[in-house]
Amino acid sequence: MSSICHLLVQSRLYGNLDKDIIRQLSAEIRHEIFLPGTHIVRSGDICQAVYFIKKGEVVIIDESPGVELCVEILYENECFGEVNYFTNATVFLSHP
């Protein structure tokens, strides 16, 4: 099994799908590397991808005017952007 298939199998979103569907999805996945400090998506963007974290972590930051607040930290085998991607919605950041 490829590392991309393995990543999909371990994800909460795709882990229970049939192996053939996972293989088909893995063929559509594009590998990207983001360096520390890189903004991947900003609040207000139209999300155009689902992001899987293969290595490292992603910090979700609220950058409201005058505020920079860490909202959440995502780790290996987690994903983000799926809700916005599948609904073609704008990314809105909210926190309690």
Beta strands, then each sheet from edge to edge (+ up, - down):
strand 1: 51-52
strand 2: 58-62
strand 3: 69-74
strand 4: 79-80
sheet 1: 1+ 4-
sheet 2: 2+ 3-
end
